[in-house]
Amino acid sequence: MSMINIHLPPSLQRWVDDQVASGHYHNAEEVISAAVRLAERESREYEARLRDLRAAIQEGLDSGESRALDMEALLRQARTEHATSTGQR
């Protein structure tokens, strides 16, 4: 395992010390390791979301030209389907 020296601002150093004092961690190294693992996981999740978003954008681009919707016809169809499903014909 490699060794890294870091300098924390006083507020973060107090937080690390508080975590150790609370018993959540045995020492500062465990606190920092947990923080780095969390940052790594968040980075992987961000990259996955970004990859999914790019795929969705590409899927939209590949789906062809858009076309205008006739909102009145769409509303009539929705009302008809609703009336049919509720027996209100």
C-alpha positions in Angstrom: 0.0 0.0 0.0 1.4 3.4 -0.9 1.6 6.2 1.5 0.1 9.7 0.8 0.5 12.7 3.0 -2.4 15.1 2.9 -3.1 18.5 4.5 -6.6 19.2 5.5 -8.2 22.5 6.4 -8.9 22.8 10.1 -12.6 22.2 9.7 -12.0 18.9 7.9 -9.4 17.9 10.4 -11.8 18.4 13.2 -14.5 16.4 11.4 -12.0 13.5 10.9 -11.0 13.7 14.5 -14.7 13.7 15.6 -15.3 10.6 13.5 -12.5 8.8 15.2 -13.6 10.0 18.6 -17.1 8.9 18.0 -15.9 5.3 17.4 -17.2 5.2 13.9 -13.6 4.7 12.7 -10.5 3.4 14.5 -8.2 6.1 13.0 -7.9 8.9 10.5 -6.7 6.6 7.8 -10.0 4.7 7.9 -12.0 8.0 7.7 -10.0 9.1 4.6 -10.2 5.7 3.0 -14.0 5.7 3.4 -14.2 9.2 1.9 -12.1 8.2 -1.1 -14.2 5.0 -1.6 -17.3 7.2 -1.5 -15.9 9.6 -4.0 -14.9 6.7 -6.3 -18.4 5.3 -6.1 -20.0 8.6 -6.9 -17.7 9.1 -9.8 -18.6 5.7 -11.3 -22.3 6.4 -10.8 -22.0 9.9 -12.4 -20.2 8.3 -15.4 -22.9 5.6 -15.7 -25.6 8.3 -15.7 -23.8 10.3 -18.2 -23.3 7.3 -20.5 -27.1 6.5 -20.2 -28.0 10.1 -21.0 -25.7 10.1 -24.0 -27.3 6.8 -25.2 -30.8 8.3 -24.7 -29.9 11.4 -26.7 -28.4 9.3 -29.5 -31.6 7.1 -29.5 -33.6 10.2 -29.9 -31.4 11.5 -32.7 -31.6 8.1 -34.4 -35.4 7.9 -34.2 -35.9 10.1 -37.2 -37.5 13.4 -37.9 -40.0 14.7 -35.4 -43.5 15.5 -36.5 -46.1 17.9 -35.3 -48.9 16.6 -33.0 -52.5 17.4 -33.5 -53.3 18.1 -29.9 -57.1 18.3 -30.5 -57.1 14.8 -32.1 -54.9 13.5 -29.3 -57.3 14.9 -26.7 -60.3 13.4 -28.5 -58.6 10.0 -28.6 -57.7 10.2 -24.9 -61.3 11.2 -24.0 -62.7 8.3 -26.1 -60.3 5.8 -24.5 -61.2 7.1 -21.1 -64.9 6.9 -21.7 -64.6 3.4 -23.1 -62.5 2.1 -20.2 -64.9 3.6 -17.6 -68.0 2.5 -19.4 -69.3 6.0 -20.0 -70.1 5.6 -23.7 
